[in-house]
Amino acid sequence: MKILLIGNTGQLGWELERTLVCLGEVTALDYPTIDLQDEDGIRKAVRGAVPQVIVNATGYTAVDKAESEPDIAAAINTRAPAILAEEAYALGAALIHYSTDYVFDGLKGSPYVEADTPHPLGVYARTKLEGEQAVHQTGGAFLILRLSWMYSLRRDSFVTKVLGWSRQQPVLHMVTDQIGNPIWARTAAEATAQLLAMGSVNIVPWLAERSGLYHFTGPDHASRYEWAKAILRLDPQPQEQVIEQVLPALTAEFPTPARRPLFSALDSRKFTETFDLHLPPWETALRLAMVRK
Ligand SMILES: NC(=O)c1ccc[n+]([C@@H]2O[C@H](COP(=O)([O-])OP(=O)(O)OC[C@H]3O[C@@H](n4cnc5c(N)ncnc54)[C@H](OP(=O)(O)O)[C@@H]3O)[C@@H](O)[C@H]2O)c1
């Protein structure tokens, strides 16, 4: 299989490069070799690689900063996926694209399914939703996989931040009213690679039959408070912690430039039933991510 992976230095892209490599020839590109704000550059990169599958692991992911840089966020999160979809269609290739739980407003109160109507609250969320719509409208063979709270231990993430704070301060305030699905980037990458392996030599028609939008998380969810407590409990070096207390707090106590959905957990049964693949419960993945032996 010939794969073009874009964004191999990101949380997800880094893991994808290491899992996709077993499937065949992977061309991995990142900024500045490819700049997603440069339309011609994107087209040139795709045409040069002639892939069967394009995996787009990029994103303008700075949720708060996006509020003051809407044009850059739109170029990377909306226009670039649109171009990748057009180029994939023209080449007869497939596109794997990732989106976000933040397309929802969080008011439903139970895990969102793919048929639920999105209502983005900020620039990041709106530009990601418009990226989904552009990929959908182009058609062809594509998967849009909506992730939720992703982390890696390599780049700055909620997990590395909680570990860092636990070494610096005795009290941590964590919100109990933000609920989502924590996902280790490695498990998301492995599930992507395994589904591509299933399509194998007929990958493009195989994906075309299954084209569409999928929620792509584990089966359960947690609040930031529960997640932080689990991170501290599973910390492989607890002797370094100076933390004494984790106190429950509310999102309203921590104003941010971008509004975020409070309850954005996703229901991933469509993905599981279609591909017979299971992202693990969030705490199982967290334990595996934290083990250092
Ligand atoms: N992290 C989450 O909690 C989360 C949740 C839901 C959905 N998602 C989605 O999942 C996908 C991957 O997220 P992630 O957390 O792995 O993202 P990430 O760690 O922020 O990585 C983003 C990647 O995009 C690249 N990129 C940004 N601007 C670029 C540009 N102009 N040209 C070329 N490359 C550019 C970055 O390159 P540099 O390293 O050079 O900046 C990096 O490789 C994204 O679509 C994101 O929206 C993430």
Ligand as a Chemical Component Dictionary entry (heavy atoms), coordinates in Angstrom:
data_LIG
# 
_chem_comp.id                   LIG 
_chem_comp.type                 NON-POLYMER 
_chem_comp.pdbx_formal_charge   0 
_chem_comp.three_letter_code    LIG 
# 
loop_
_chem_comp_atom.comp_id 
_chem_comp_atom.atom_id 
_chem_comp_atom.alt_atom_id 
_chem_comp_atom.type_symbol 
_chem_comp_atom.charge 
_chem_comp_atom.model_Cartn_x 
_chem_comp_atom.model_Cartn_y 
_chem_comp_atom.model_Cartn_z 
_chem_comp_atom.pdbx_ordinal 
LIG N1  N1  N 0  -5.579  16.597 20.433 1  
LIG C1  C1  C 0  -6.870  16.413 20.637 2  
LIG O1  O1  O 0  -7.335  16.359 21.795 3  
LIG C2  C2  C 0  -7.812  16.237 19.471 4  
LIG C3  C3  C 0  -9.165  16.018 19.751 5  
LIG C4  C4  C 0  -10.038 15.847 18.694 6  
LIG C5  C5  C 0  -9.585  15.894 17.396 7  
LIG N2  N2  N 1  -8.274  16.125 17.139 8  
LIG C6  C6  C 0  -7.849  16.178 15.737 9  
LIG O2  O2  O 0  -6.893  15.135 15.515 10 
LIG C7  C7  C 0  -5.927  15.543 14.540 11 
LIG C8  C8  C 0  -4.522  15.377 15.103 12 
LIG O3  O3  O 0  -4.435  16.118 16.317 13 
LIG P1  P1  P 0  -3.083  16.182 17.172 14 
LIG O4  O4  O 0  -3.472  16.411 18.580 15 
LIG O5  O5  O -1 -2.192  15.045 16.797 16 
LIG O6  O6  O 0  -2.488  17.544 16.601 17 
LIG P2  P2  P 0  -1.072  18.225 16.926 18 
LIG O7  O7  O 0  -0.283  17.421 17.889 19 
LIG O8  O8  O 0  -1.366  19.659 17.234 20 
LIG O9  O9  O 0  -0.337  18.143 15.515 21 
LIG C9  C9  C 0  -0.803  18.882 14.421 22 
LIG C10 C10 C 0  0.067   18.583 13.220 23 
LIG O10 O10 O 0  -0.340  19.489 12.163 24 
LIG C11 C11 C 0  0.850   20.082 11.649 25 
LIG N3  N3  N 0  0.578   21.406 11.078 26 
LIG C12 C12 C 0  0.010   22.482 11.696 27 
LIG N4  N4  N 0  0.000   23.521 10.839 28 
LIG C13 C13 C 0  0.560   23.094 9.681  29 
LIG C14 C14 C 0  0.828   23.708 8.414  30 
LIG N5  N5  N 0  0.514   24.983 8.146  31 
LIG N6  N6  N 0  1.398   22.956 7.460  32 
LIG C15 C15 C 0  1.740   21.685 7.684  33 
LIG N7  N7  N 0  1.523   21.031 8.858  34 
LIG C16 C16 C 0  0.931   21.750 9.834  35 
LIG C17 C17 C 0  1.758   20.201 12.862 36 
LIG O11 O11 O 0  3.070   20.466 12.456 37 
LIG P3  P3  P 0  4.110   21.136 13.518 38 
LIG O12 O12 O 0  4.411   20.071 14.509 39 
LIG O13 O13 O 0  5.271   21.498 12.672 40 
LIG O14 O14 O 0  3.377   22.307 14.089 41 
LIG C18 C18 C 0  1.556   18.814 13.462 42 
LIG O15 O15 O 0  2.289   17.846 12.776 43 
LIG C19 C19 C 0  -6.299  16.988 14.174 44 
LIG O16 O16 O 0  -7.110  16.970 13.028 45 
LIG C20 C20 C 0  -7.129  17.461 15.358 46 
LIG O17 O17 O 0  -8.054  18.480 14.997 47 
LIG C21 C21 C 0  -7.378  16.288 18.152 48 
# 
loop_
_chem_comp_bond.comp_id 
_chem_comp_bond.atom_id_1 
_chem_comp_bond.atom_id_2 
_chem_comp_bond.value_order 
_chem_comp_bond.pdbx_ordinal 
LIG N1  C1  SING 1  
LIG C1  O1  DOUB 2  
LIG C1  C2  SING 3  
LIG C2  C3  SING 4  
LIG C2  C21 DOUB 5  
LIG C3  C4  DOUB 6  
LIG C4  C5  SING 7  
LIG C5  N2  DOUB 8  
LIG N2  C6  SING 9  
LIG N2  C21 SING 10 
LIG C6  O2  SING 11 
LIG C6  C20 SING 12 
LIG O2  C7  SING 13 
LIG C7  C8  SING 14 
LIG C7  C19 SING 15 
LIG C8  O3  SING 16 
LIG O3  P1  SING 17 
LIG P1  O4  DOUB 18 
LIG P1  O5  SING 19 
LIG P1  O6  SING 20 
LIG O6  P2  SING 21 
LIG P2  O7  DOUB 22 
LIG P2  O8  SING 23 
LIG P2  O9  SING 24 
LIG O9  C9  SING 25 
LIG C9  C10 SING 26 
LIG C10 O10 SING 27 
LIG C10 C18 SING 28 
LIG O10 C11 SING 29 
LIG C11 N3  SING 30 
LIG C11 C17 SING 31 
LIG N3  C12 SING 32 
LIG N3  C16 SING 33 
LIG C12 N4  DOUB 34 
LIG N4  C13 SING 35 
LIG C13 C14 SING 36 
LIG C13 C16 DOUB 37 
LIG C14 N5  SING 38 
LIG C14 N6  DOUB 39 
LIG N6  C15 SING 40 
LIG C15 N7  DOUB 41 
LIG N7  C16 SING 42 
LIG C17 O11 SING 43 
LIG C17 C18 SING 44 
LIG O11 P3  SING 45 
LIG P3  O12 DOUB 46 
LIG P3  O13 SING 47 
LIG P3  O14 SING 48 
LIG C18 O15 SING 49 
LIG C19 O16 SING 50 
LIG C19 C20 SING 51 
LIG C20 O17 SING 52 
# 
